[in-house]
Amino acid sequence: MTTDVTDTGVGTIRSGFLGGGFMAQVHSRAARAAGATTAVLASSTPDRAAQAARELGIDRAARDIDELLSGEADIVHVCTPNATHTALALRVIDAGKHVICEKPLATTLAEARELAAAAAERGVVAAVPFVYRYHPMVREARARVAAGEIGALLTVDCGYLQDWMLLPEDDDWRATSAEGGPSRAFADIGSHLCDLLEFVAGERIVRLTARTRRVYDERGGHTVTNEDAVSILVEMQSGAIGTLLISQMAAGRKNALTLELHGAQSSIRFDQERPEELWIGNRAGNLQLFRDPTFAHEGVARFSRVPAGHGQGYQDAFNGFVADAYAAISGETPDGLPTFVDGVRAAQLTEAVLAAAREERWIDVTPDQA
């Protein structure tokens, strides 16, 4: 089972939240599941904060970030639009509080690096919710790759497809570079895909080239400047090559994150919409492997929050991530906890993808640049 943290050695963790939308719902549920007190919330206005606090069951609404940071919160969850992350997370870090910041960590690589450096200097726990790492079958896939069960990595075939921006009338703040940043599809979901690929494969993407597409130049009466879809060719550290397709305009696909690794001995595939299973491909026959903590690789069983046959999903993965972040506050070092360093890596890849598409060339993204 993933650790539930109810005491840090100085009392129950008190969680604060910046923002009151969908992600704040997910974060606050996960905080409660980890045994924390959901103490305080601030939003864009005092009225919005009061409404969100009531709806989410947060103990108290703060007038603004100053009041939130001057109060009782031990850790602050930043659940606001992308372009606000840097300024808000820096305020949290400067106040000496631990922080979980939604991704993308920042809209530029320079700002992401600034945040990671500030968190390291202050010595606070600073995490980014690349939560798909917390599906038990992702951990099982990672363990099998690390154990050499698929053999040398040859190729990868990955995708992250959604359809929520399919129609011209579909609109969201992420579609404006002012709030969402210069990248939308890749920064929003492609970053998850690349994080998962590197996490499971146990190696980095070292070179990439990309093409982006923006289908509609206007949504909701305003100009769209970021992309709807991205196609990427990658080369891994081992020499393996692969393709990644990211789209928010793939009709019928709701949250189709898929990761398929082809090794010299066998293949392995994870599908986020079928998170309870792995597909294992062999030349002589294939295997559908279902989650069962009894037979999992060492270290994987703790991510199974319920017995085999009882489905786990996205909120369970998020709960596991937050529990690990809170465990880090009490001095533990949970395996695979995504930190601001991983947020920097995502920002590096985002800038590389945009540059590769704009300049029509290959871009080096070696880890020592992250």
Disulfide bonds with the S-S distance in Angstrom:
none
